[in-house]
Amino acid sequence: MTCPRRAGTFDRSGLLRPAARLGRAQPTTALPNRLDDNLRAVRERIARACERCGRAPGSVRLVVVTKSVTPQVCAALAGLGQLDLAENRAQALGRKALWCSERNMAVRWHFLGHVQRNKARSVVCVAEEIHSVDSLRLLEALERIAAEERRRPRIYLEVDFTQVSVRTGLAPQEVPALARAARGLQHVALVGLMTIAPLPAAGADDPLHAARRTFARLRALRDELPPELFQDGRALLSMGMSSDFELAIEQGADIVRVGSALFEGLGPQPGALLSEGAL
């Protein structure tokens, strides 16, 4: 089973056939103008966080997590110039990518969720960046599938500092060996590290203390690794979400993954929000 190419449909296996030519999408007029306002507000918050720590605003990339919204919202975001979009479920990724591909939208899809090996092919066929590589077995599967599909996704090793059994990710001490293994591969490009901070602690004097510590630990881990292990000679840090992305920027994030902060106040208007089953 291979990824069909350069067409705007799925095959029977559910794999995306990318559009032959990609263009700039236009905003969907049915969506509230507040989406534009929210996007501007998030970008301004990123710029201010960069300014506070002496970084250039352009040094931080915003990836919008679209798991709670319709493809029409994805189109509106693309029309507003926000082309980096992300999903955390393979089925939703495929369906939204198909919808956008059929309309010639120049979207760069990221995958954030745990990659099940039986769905790895559909992820590789769509996602340009996979932020959640957490085992040698998965790494080897991605390399094999990418070779078969003539793809070369950019990948991040997911690191878990919480030691909570239900969380996915590598223990910090496992990262160097997997990074060395990834660097020797030909069909995936190791570009960075990713982590997810614990939720803010309710009632604590500093509810974001754990997040700050987690982000600092990922930065320290990056600094311990030989830079030549990574595609660009430096590991990118994918960290920070709606509740803590400014703190992540102050701790060195190169990519922040924001969802709910962008969609607040849109309301239950047609085409604006959806449940997972509405796709």
N, C-alpha and C positions, 0 to 999 in steps of 0.2 A: 504494500500500500504506500503510495507516494503522494506528495502534494502536487495537485495539478497547478499549472501556472498561467498567468497572464490572461485571466478571464474573470468575470464578475460574479461567479456563482460558487456554491459548494458542490463537491461531488457527493456520492451516496454515503461515503464514510464520515461526512461532516467536516471535511477539511476545506479551508478557504481557498478559492481561486482568486488571487489578487487581481485588481483591475490593471489593465495594460498601461493606462496613463492616469496619473494622479493630479488633481487640481486643487485649488483653494475652495473650501466649502463656504457657503453663504449662511449667515445666521438664520435660524428658523423663527419667523416673525411671530408665531403663536407663543413663543416663550416670553416670559416677563423680562422687561429691560433690566430687572435687578440682577440677572445673571452677569451682565456686563459690569454692573457696579460692584458685585461681589468679587469678580475676577480682578478688577482694578484694585480693590481694597487689599486682597491677598498679595498681589504683586507689590503694592506699596509697603505692606508689612515686611515682606522679604527684603525690600530695598532698605528700610529703616534698620532691620536687624543686621544687615550687612554693614551699614554705615556705623553702627555702634561698635562693631569689632574690627573696623578698618578694612573691610573686604569690598570688592567691586560687586554691585548688584548682579551683574551678568555672570558672576562666578557660581551662582546657585541656580539650578534648573528646577522648575516647577513641573511635577508630574501630577495630573489630576486623576483622582480615583473615581471612576464613573459607575461603581457597582450599584448605586442606588438610583440611577437615572436612566432615562430612555435613550435610544440612539439619536433621537431628535436633539437632545441636550448635547450629545457628543458633536453633532453637526454644528450646533450653535457655538460651542467652544472652539471648534476648528475655524469657524468663520471669524471668530474674534482673535485668531492667531495663536490659540493654545492647542498645539499639535501633539504634545506628549500626553497620552491618556493611558489609563491602567485599569486592569481587572484582576480579580483574585480567584476566579473560577474559569476553568477551561471552556465550558459550554457558553457562558456569557461572553467571554472573549471572542469566541468564534462567531457567534451570532451578531454581535455589534460590529466586529471587523467586517463581516460580510455586508451588513447594511451600509457601512461607510464606503467600502470598496465599490459597491454597485453605484454609488453616487460620486465616485472619483474624488474622495476626500484624502488629502495627504496627511493621514494620521500615523504617528509612530506609537505602536502599541507596546506596552510594558505588561509583564505578568508578575504579580506580587504574591500569589498564594502558593500553598504547598503543591508541588508538581507530582501528581500521581503518575507512576510510570506507564500505566495503560492509557494515559491521556497526554503523554509527553509529546507525541508526534503532532497533535493538533496545536499544542502550545508553540512548538518550534516553527510550525508552518505560518504562524501569525505574528508572534511576539518578536520584536527586534531586540528587546532587553528583558532578561529573566532575572529577577532580584532574589530568588529564593532557592538557590542550589545548596543542599544541606547534607549531601552524602556522596561518597565515591561512586556508589552504584548508580545514583541519579546522574552524576557527571558523565559517567561512561555511556549511559543511555542517551543523553543529550548529544554527546559527540557522535555516536553511531547514527542517530537519526538525522542530525544536521549534515553528516557526510552523505547520507542517502538522498536527502532532499536538496542538497547543494545550497544550504543555508549556513550562516555564521552568526548566530545570536551572540550578543554581548551578555555576559553573565556576572552575577554578584554572588559571593558566598554569604549565606545567611548565618549570623552569629547570635546565639541565645545566651544571655548573661544571667537569666533568671533561675536556671536549674529547676524549672517547673516541668513536670513530666508531660503535660499536655501541650507544651509549646514545641514548635519545630525549630530547627537550627542546630548549628554546630556548637559544641563547647569551644571556648576560646583556644584551648590547647590543641584542638583538632585542626585548626585553620591552616597552620603552616604546611602541613603535609598535603592537604587537599589543594592548596594554592600551587604547590610545586607540581602536583599531578595535573592540574588544569593548565598550567603554563606550557606543558609539553604537548598539548593537544592542538590539532590543526583546524578543527571545524567549530570550535567555540572560542570566544575571546574573553578571557578573564579581565574584567575592568575594575572591580571593586568589592566592597563589603557592605552588607546591609544588616540592620538590626531594628527591632521593635521595642520601644521602651515600655515599662510597666505603666498601667493606668495611674493617673494622679491619685494620691492618697487623700481621701476625704478627711477633713478636720485636722490635717497635719499643718504645722507651722510653715513648712515649705512643701506643698503638695507635689511639686515637680522635682523634688530632690532626687528621687530614684531615676527619673528620666535624665537629669543632668549627669548623674553618675554613669548611667548606661552609655550615653553619647560620648562622654570623656573616655570611657574604657574602649569603645570602638576606635576612637581616634588614636589612643595609645597603642592598641593592637596593630593598627595600620602602620604606625611609625616604627614598630618593631620588625615589620616584614621587609625583605629586600624589595625595593621598588621595581626591579627588573622582572619580578614575577607577574607584573600586571601589564596589560596591553599598552597603555599609554605612559609607562614608566612611573606611574603613581597610582595608588589605589584610590578610586572615588568612594566617597562615603554616602550611602543612601540611608538616610535616617531623618526622622521627624515627620509627624502627621499633624492633623488639624489642631490638636490640643497642645502641641509642643514644638512646632516647626521652627519658631523663632529661637528657642533655646538650642535646638539642634544646629541651626546656622551659627550661633555663637560658639558652638563646640566643634565646628568645622565641616558641617554637612555640605556636600556638593549637589545632592538631589534631595528635595523634600517631596513627600507624597501627601497631597491634601485633597480631601473629599468634602466632608460635611461643612466645613467653613465656607465653601463656595456655594453650597446649595441651600443655606439657611434663608428662610423667608420667601422661597419661591412659591410655596403653597401647593395645594393639590390641584393645580391647573392642568388641563388636558395636555398630555405629551411632556409634562415637566418631570414628574416623579413616578416611580413604579416600584412594584415589588419584584423580587427575583423571578417569580412565575409569570410575570406579564410579558417577558421577552418573547 
